[in-house]
């Protein structure tokens, strides 16, 4: 009877290998190697371990920078910043009272001007450069003029910052950091086109760096440690953004909390704006946990199955 060919190459067994046979008379041949707990941890001092440590640190920094830049970019975008600035300009200007006092005066001025391109201003409105055409003043009611004034005032503050509030012949004063005026000033300084452009420039480079370093972290890791390390990096990267957003939400209660309408309005603006970064940080942290939990469960099951196989092998060896 022909014997099957003996495997050669990397699949060939060692020369002293004998197939295991277990019978009532004993165990013969070569038993499979006993179970040794699988260790997917790289020694930090090894070249691979040092590379993994550096890649993971870089990934955490890049992911945190990306998340922070994304949060600032979205918070200072025109879609989010302009409505918030309209609320701020409304409470600072008391535009309803100004229109009640001066709307008839503005209508008379609009009817009297005949020069092309003439503009009519709202006396006392604190944002410089906000004006109306004669047709707008005569055709629009008070509510429409109010909305138009706030829209244009917010756009000026968004473009020029708090410098749009500087009135001629009045020396500007720097408010205290723990005052209502100081808190309102810093909220409006933050909600600017300049901050939006700066943050938007960082989003893509930081995101690309995070993706590349995350891929390198996965390559240098082993086994179930790959999703565990990547998920842990996401959780750690989300912590600073969440903490900063939380501190901003808490800080509005201590800074400028004098009970005035201005303080309450800007506190509400700050809390609303701070929630978006906190929500994004929670989403990123939840993504990291979603990567870690299944990997941890699978690794535990794998280790448990391997230990059971080891126990069976030891039992057979004892019988022999």
Secondary structure per residue as TSV (DSSP state, phi and psi in degrees):
chain	resnum	aa	ss	phi	psi
A	1	X	-	360.0	132.4
A	2	X	-	-71.2	137.5
A	3	X	-	-87.8	143.3
A	4	X	-	-63.9	147.2
A	5	X	-	-62.0	144.7
A	6	X	-	-78.5	130.0
A	7	X	-	-59.9	142.5
A	8	X	-	-124.4	169.5
A	9	X	G	81.1	-152.9
A	10	X	G	-63.5	-21.1
A	11	X	G	-86.6	-7.2
A	12	X	-	-69.2	136.0
A	13	X	-	-74.5	163.2
A	14	X	-	-60.7	158.6
A	15	X	T	-62.9	-33.7
A	16	X	T	-90.1	11.5
A	17	X	-	-74.7	134.7
A	18	X	-	-129.0	132.7
A	19	X	-	-59.3	136.1
A	20	X	-	-72.6	136.7
A	21	X	E	-132.6	124.3
A	22	X	E	-113.5	122.6
A	23	X	E	-141.4	179.4
A	24	X	T	-64.2	-27.3
A	25	X	T	-80.4	-12.4
A	26	X	E	142.8	-174.1
A	27	X	E	-110.3	128.8
A	28	X	E	-123.9	156.5
A	29	X	S	87.8	-164.8
A	30	X	-	-103.3	117.2
A	31	X	-	-75.2	154.9
A	32	X	-	-60.8	153.7
A	33	X	-	-62.5	145.0
A	34	X	-	-67.0	156.1
A	35	X	-	-69.1	132.4
A	36	X	-	-121.9	130.0
A	37	X	-	-56.0	127.8
A	38	X	-	-69.8	127.3
A	39	X	-	-116.4	108.6
A	40	X	-	-99.6	19.1
A	41	X	-	-92.8	127.9
A	42	X	-	-87.8	134.0
A	43	X	-	-61.3	128.9
A	44	X	T	-59.6	-25.5
A	45	X	T	-84.5	-13.2
A	46	X	S	-75.2	157.2
A	47	X	H	-57.0	-42.7
A	48	X	H	-66.1	-40.6
A	49	X	H	-65.3	-40.8
A	50	X	H	-65.5	-40.0
A	51	X	H	-63.9	-39.6
A	52	X	H	-64.5	-41.4
A	53	X	H	-62.9	-45.8
A	54	X	H	-66.2	-41.4
A	55	X	H	-64.1	-40.7
A	56	X	H	-66.9	-42.8
A	57	X	H	-62.0	-43.6
A	58	X	H	-63.2	-38.9
A	59	X	H	-63.2	-43.4
A	60	X	H	-62.5	-45.5
A	61	X	H	-64.1	-46.5
A	62	X	H	-65.0	-40.5
A	63	X	H	-66.5	-40.3
A	64	X	H	-65.7	-40.8
A	65	X	H	-65.0	-41.2
A	66	X	H	-63.1	-45.4
A	67	X	H	-64.4	-42.2
A	68	X	H	-65.2	-43.6
A	69	X	H	-64.6	-39.6
A	70	X	H	-64.3	-41.0
A	71	X	H	-63.6	-45.4
A	72	X	H	-66.0	-41.4
A	73	X	H	-61.5	-44.3
A	74	X	H	-72.1	-37.1
A	75	X	H	-68.5	-34.2
A	76	X	T	-96.6	8.0
A	77	X	S	-66.6	154.8
A	78	X	H	-56.1	-35.4
A	79	X	H	-63.7	-32.2
A	80	X	H	-97.3	-38.1
A	81	X	H	-77.3	-41.2
A	82	X	H	-63.4	-44.9
A	83	X	H	-61.0	-37.0
A	84	X	H	-66.1	-41.2
A	85	X	H	-67.5	-33.6
A	86	X	H	-61.4	-40.7
A	87	X	H	-62.9	-40.8
A	88	X	H	-67.3	-44.5
A	89	X	H	-64.1	-36.0
A	90	X	H	-63.4	-44.5
A	91	X	H	-75.3	-26.5
A	92	X	H	-81.9	-28.1
A	93	X	H	-97.8	-23.6
A	94	X	T	51.4	54.8
A	95	X	H	-64.1	-29.3
A	96	X	H	-61.6	-44.3
A	97	X	H	-65.8	-37.9
A	98	X	H	-64.3	-41.4
A	99	X	H	-68.6	-36.5
A	100	X	H	-60.9	-38.6
A	101	X	H	-77.5	-36.1
A	102	X	H	-119.7	2.3
A	103	X	H	-65.1	-41.8
A	104	X	H	-64.4	-39.9
A	105	X	H	-62.4	-40.7
A	106	X	H	-66.9	-38.9
A	107	X	H	-65.2	-39.9
A	108	X	H	-64.3	-41.5
A	109	X	H	-64.9	-39.7
A	110	X	H	-66.0	-35.7
A	111	X	H	-74.7	-22.8
A	112	X	H	-89.3	-24.6
A	113	X	-	-78.2	143.7
A	114	X	-	-130.7	-9.3
A	115	X	S	-68.9	137.4
A	116	X	T	-65.2	139.2
A	117	X	T	79.0	10.8
A	118	X	-	-68.1	148.0
A	119	X	E	-127.5	151.5
A	120	X	E	-118.4	132.9
A	121	X	E	-105.8	159.7
A	122	X	-	-96.6	109.0
A	123	X	T	-57.2	134.2
A	124	X	T	87.6	-7.3
A	125	X	-	-69.8	126.9
A	126	X	S	-76.9	-14.7
A	127	X	S	-92.0	120.6
A	128	X	T	-69.6	147.2
A	129	X	T	84.9	6.3
A	130	X	-	-93.9	115.9
A	131	X	E	-144.5	177.6
A	132	X	E	-135.6	155.9
A	133	X	E	-79.6	156.6
A	134	X	H	-57.2	-36.2
A	135	X	H	-64.9	-38.9
A	136	X	H	-64.3	-40.9
A	137	X	H	-67.5	-38.9
A	138	X	H	-82.7	-27.5
A	139	X	H	-95.3	-26.0
A	140	X	S	-95.1	147.7
A	141	X	-	-84.0	-177.8
A	142	X	H	-63.9	-40.0
A	143	X	H	-64.7	-41.7
A	144	X	H	-67.7	-39.5
A	145	X	H	-65.1	-38.3
A	146	X	H	-61.1	-48.1
A	147	X	H	-62.0	-38.9
A	148	X	H	-68.0	-40.4
A	149	X	H	-64.0	-43.2
A	150	X	H	-67.6	-39.0
A	151	X	H	-62.4	-47.0
A	152	X	H	-72.3	-35.0
A	153	X	H	-65.0	-42.9
A	154	X	H	-64.2	-38.3
A	155	X	H	-64.1	-38.6
A	156	X	H	-66.9	-41.9
A	157	X	H	-66.5	-37.6
A	158	X	H	-62.8	-37.8
A	159	X	H	-82.6	-41.5
A	160	X	H	-106.6	-6.1
A	161	X	G	73.4	-158.0
A	162	X	G	-70.2	-9.6
A	163	X	G	-62.7	-22.2
A	164	X	G	-66.6	-17.0
A	165	X	G	-89.5	-6.8
A	166	X	-	-69.4	125.7
A	167	X	-	-103.6	140.0
A	168	X	T	-60.6	146.7
A	169	X	T	67.7	13.0
A	170	X	S	-126.1	121.0
A	171	X	-	-72.6	125.2
A	172	X	-	-69.1	146.1
A	173	X	-	-119.9	140.1
A	174	X	-	-84.2	115.6
A	175	X	-	-73.9	157.4
A	176	X	-	-68.2	150.6
A	177	X	T	-67.3	-28.5
A	178	X	T	-100.5	24.3
A	179	X	S	-107.5	164.2
A	180	X	H	-62.3	-43.1
A	181	X	H	-62.8	-39.2
A	182	X	H	-65.0	-42.1
A	183	X	H	-65.0	-43.2
A	184	X	H	-63.6	-39.8
A	185	X	H	-62.9	-42.6
A	186	X	H	-71.4	-33.1
A	187	X	H	-63.6	-44.3
A	188	X	H	-71.4	-33.0
A	189	X	H	-65.6	-36.1
A	190	X	H	-68.8	-39.5
A	191	X	S	-83.8	73.6
A	192	X	S	-131.0	157.6
A	193	X	H	-63.1	-35.6
A	194	X	H	-63.6	-45.8
A	195	X	H	-64.8	-36.4
A	196	X	H	-63.9	-44.3
A	197	X	H	-64.9	-42.1
A	198	X	H	-63.3	-45.8
A	199	X	H	-66.8	-39.0
A	200	X	H	-64.8	-31.6
A	201	X	H	-67.3	-23.8
A	202	X	H	-90.3	-17.5
A	203	X	H	-62.3	-54.0
A	204	X	H	-68.6	-46.9
A	205	X	H	-59.8	-43.2
A	206	X	H	-66.4	-39.5
A	207	X	H	-64.6	-41.6
A	208	X	H	-65.0	-42.2
A	209	X	H	-62.0	-39.8
A	210	X	H	-64.7	-40.0
A	211	X	H	-65.3	-46.4
A	212	X	H	-64.9	-44.5
A	213	X	H	-69.3	-33.4
A	214	X	H	-65.0	-41.0
A	215	X	H	-64.2	-40.6
A	216	X	H	-64.6	-38.0
A	217	X	H	-62.0	-41.6
A	218	X	H	-65.0	-41.6
A	219	X	H	-64.1	-41.0
A	220	X	H	-79.7	-15.9
A	221	X	S	-83.5	174.5
A	222	X	-	-134.3	144.5
A	223	X	T	56.2	-140.4
A	224	X	T	-71.1	-8.2
A	225	X	H	-69.7	-20.9
A	226	X	H	-61.1	-58.9
A	227	X	H	-65.8	-28.8
A	228	X	H	-63.8	-46.7
A	229	X	H	-68.1	-43.6
A	230	X	H	-64.2	-43.7
A	231	X	H	-64.7	-40.8
A	232	X	H	-62.8	-37.8
A	233	X	H	-62.6	-39.5
A	234	X	H	-65.3	-41.4
A	235	X	H	-63.0	-45.9
A	236	X	H	-64.4	-38.6
A	237	X	H	-65.7	-30.9
A	238	X	H	-78.2	-22.3
A	239	X	H	-60.9	-49.7
A	240	X	H	-59.8	-40.9
A	241	X	H	-65.3	-42.0
A	242	X	H	-65.3	-41.1
A	243	X	H	-64.3	-44.7
A	244	X	H	-62.6	-44.7
A	245	X	H	-62.2	-40.2
A	246	X	H	-65.2	-40.1
A	247	X	H	-64.7	-37.0
A	248	X	H	-64.6	-41.2
A	249	X	H	-66.0	-37.1
A	250	X	H	-77.2	-32.5
A	251	X	H	-66.0	-27.2
A	252	X	T	-66.9	-19.4
A	253	X	T	-78.3	-21.8
A	254	X	T	-100.7	-28.9
A	255	X	S	-97.8	119.3
A	256	X	S	69.0	25.7
A	257	X	-	-90.6	67.8
A	258	X	S	-96.1	4.1
A	259	X	S	83.6	0.2
A	260	X	-	-76.5	165.9
A	261	X	H	-63.4	-36.6
A	262	X	H	-64.7	-45.4
A	263	X	H	-62.5	-44.7
A	264	X	H	-66.2	-39.8
A	265	X	H	-67.0	-45.7
A	266	X	H	-72.4	-28.0
A	267	X	H	-65.0	-41.5
A	268	X	H	-64.5	-39.1
A	269	X	H	-62.9	-46.3
A	270	X	H	-64.1	-40.9
A	271	X	H	-65.7	-40.0
A	272	X	H	-64.9	-43.7
A	273	X	H	-69.7	-34.2
A	274	X	H	-73.8	-20.4
A	275	X	H	-69.9	-33.9
A	276	X	H	-61.1	-49.6
A	277	X	H	-61.9	-38.3
A	278	X	H	-63.1	-40.1
A	279	X	H	-65.2	-41.2
A	280	X	H	-64.8	-40.1
A	281	X	H	-63.5	-39.2
A	282	X	H	-64.6	-37.7
A	283	X	H	-65.1	-44.0
A	284	X	H	-64.6	-43.6
A	285	X	H	-63.2	-39.9
A	286	X	H	-64.6	-36.5
A	287	X	H	-63.0	-42.6
A	288	X	H	-61.8	-43.3
A	289	X	H	-66.1	-34.7
A	290	X	H	-65.4	-29.8
A	291	X	H	-76.1	-37.5
A	292	X	H	-74.1	-42.4
A	293	X	H	-63.8	-51.0
A	294	X	H	-61.2	-37.8
A	295	X	H	-63.9	-39.2
A	296	X	H	-66.0	-41.3
A	297	X	H	-65.0	-46.5
A	298	X	H	-64.0	-39.5
A	299	X	H	-64.9	-39.5
A	300	X	H	-64.3	-43.0
A	301	X	H	-65.0	-39.7
A	302	X	H	-62.6	-46.0
A	303	X	H	-63.9	-38.6
A	304	X	H	-66.1	-42.7
A	305	X	H	-64.3	-40.8
A	306	X	H	-66.2	-37.4
A	307	X	H	-66.4	-38.8
A	308	X	H	-64.4	-40.5
A	309	X	H	-63.2	-37.4
A	310	X	H	-66.1	-39.9
A	311	X	H	-64.3	-39.7
A	312	X	H	-65.5	-40.7
A	313	X	H	-64.1	-40.2
A	314	X	H	-66.4	-37.1
A	315	X	H	-63.4	-45.0
A	316	X	H	-62.0	-39.0
A	317	X	H	-65.8	-38.7
A	318	X	H	-65.9	-38.5
A	319	X	H	-62.6	-32.4
A	320	X	-	-71.6	360.0
